[in-house]
């Protein structure tokens, strides 16, 4: 479990972190969690709430996906999103991710995937 609030040291210790910048300003990150069965799973992906709504998430996710397909031996990229997180769900759907499974935990979430 990752403690909150996130600090620079915690982020450095996580590994697989891709930083997102708007000019010189750090505004978010995407984390590669695991690579198995030719699928890369994305973990944490967030944009500073003050910077949301400016297209930075779409740009970052698009670039990350493009680089992953170019540089990793993978066929798909997957991620999880909670049903209540409509903003993230809409972003993933807009960028070509599709629901492949619904998981009923205490909070419903979707597993989404995007192929080449």
C-alpha positions as CSV (number, residue, x, y, z in Angstrom):
1,X,0.0,0.0,0.0
2,X,1.3,3.4,-0.9
3,X,1.1,6.0,1.9
4,X,-0.6,9.4,1.3
5,X,0.1,12.1,0.8
6,X,2.6,11.2,-1.9
7,X,6.0,12.7,-1.5
8,X,8.9,13.0,-4.0
9,X,10.7,10.2,-2.1
10,X,7.7,7.9,-2.3
11,X,7.3,8.5,-6.0
12,X,11.0,7.9,-6.6
13,X,10.8,4.6,-4.7
14,X,7.7,3.4,-6.7
15,X,9.5,2.8,-10.0
16,X,8.0,2.7,-13.5
17,X,7.0,6.4,-13.1
18,X,6.5,8.6,-16.1
19,X,6.3,12.3,-15.1
20,X,4.0,14.7,-16.9
21,X,5.0,18.3,-17.3
22,X,3.2,21.4,-18.6
23,X,6.2,23.4,-19.8
24,X,8.6,23.2,-16.8
25,X,5.8,22.5,-14.2
26,X,5.3,18.9,-13.0
27,X,1.5,18.3,-13.3
28,X,1.1,14.5,-12.9
29,X,2.3,11.0,-13.6
30,X,1.5,7.6,-15.1
31,X,3.0,4.5,-13.6
32,X,3.7,1.2,-15.3
33,X,2.7,-1.5,-12.8
34,X,3.4,-4.8,-14.5
35,X,4.1,-6.4,-17.8
36,X,2.8,-9.9,-18.3
37,X,1.3,-12.0,-21.2
38,X,2.1,-9.2,-23.6
39,X,0.0,-6.8,-21.7
40,X,1.3,-3.7,-19.9
41,X,-0.8,-2.6,-16.9
42,X,-1.0,1.1,-16.0
43,X,-1.4,1.8,-12.3
44,X,-1.5,5.4,-10.9
45,X,-2.4,8.0,-13.5
46,X,-3.2,11.5,-12.2
47,X,-3.1,15.1,-13.2
48,X,-3.0,18.0,-10.7
49,X,-6.7,18.9,-10.2
50,X,-5.8,22.5,-10.9
51,X,-4.6,21.5,-14.3
52,X,-7.4,19.2,-15.3
53,X,-9.8,20.1,-18.1
54,X,-6.9,21.4,-20.3
55,X,-6.3,18.3,-22.3
56,X,-3.1,17.4,-20.5
57,X,-4.4,14.0,-19.5
58,X,-5.4,13.1,-23.0
59,X,-2.1,14.2,-24.4
60,X,-0.1,12.4,-21.8
61,X,-2.1,9.1,-22.1
62,X,-1.9,9.3,-25.9
63,X,1.9,9.8,-25.8
64,X,2.4,7.1,-23.1
65,X,0.4,4.5,-25.1
66,X,2.3,5.4,-28.3
67,X,5.7,5.0,-26.6
68,X,4.6,1.8,-24.9
69,X,3.5,0.1,-28.2
70,X,6.7,1.3,-29.8
71,X,9.2,0.3,-27.1
72,X,7.6,-2.7,-25.3
73,X,6.9,-6.2,-26.6
74,X,3.1,-5.9,-25.9
75,X,-0.2,-6.3,-27.7
76,X,-2.4,-4.5,-25.1
77,X,-2.4,-2.0,-22.4
78,X,-4.8,-2.3,-19.4
79,X,-5.9,-0.2,-16.5
80,X,-8.6,-0.2,-13.8
81,X,-11.0,2.6,-13.2
82,X,-13.7,3.0,-10.5
83,X,-17.2,3.3,-11.9
84,X,-17.7,6.5,-9.9
85,X,-14.7,8.2,-11.6
86,X,-16.6,9.2,-14.7
87,X,-14.1,11.8,-15.8
88,X,-11.3,9.2,-16.0
89,X,-13.6,6.6,-17.5
90,X,-14.7,9.0,-20.2
91,X,-11.0,9.9,-20.9
92,X,-10.0,6.2,-21.3
93,X,-13.0,5.5,-23.5
94,X,-12.2,8.5,-25.7
95,X,-8.6,7.2,-26.0
96,X,-9.8,3.8,-27.2
97,X,-9.9,1.7,-24.0
98,X,-12.8,-0.7,-23.7
99,X,-14.3,-2.5,-20.7
100,X,-13.2,-6.1,-20.7
101,X,-14.4,-6.9,-17.1
102,X,-16.4,-5.5,-14.3
103,X,-15.2,-6.2,-10.8
104,X,-17.6,-6.0,-7.8
105,X,-15.5,-5.0,-4.9
106,X,-16.9,-2.8,-2.2
107,X,-16.7,-0.2,-5.0
108,X,-17.5,-1.3,-8.6
109,X,-14.6,-0.9,-11.0
110,X,-13.9,-1.7,-14.6
111,X,-10.8,-3.3,-16.1
112,X,-10.3,-1.6,-19.5
113,X,-7.9,-2.5,-22.3
114,X,-6.6,-1.0,-25.5
115,X,-5.0,-3.0,-28.3
116,X,-2.5,-1.9,-31.0
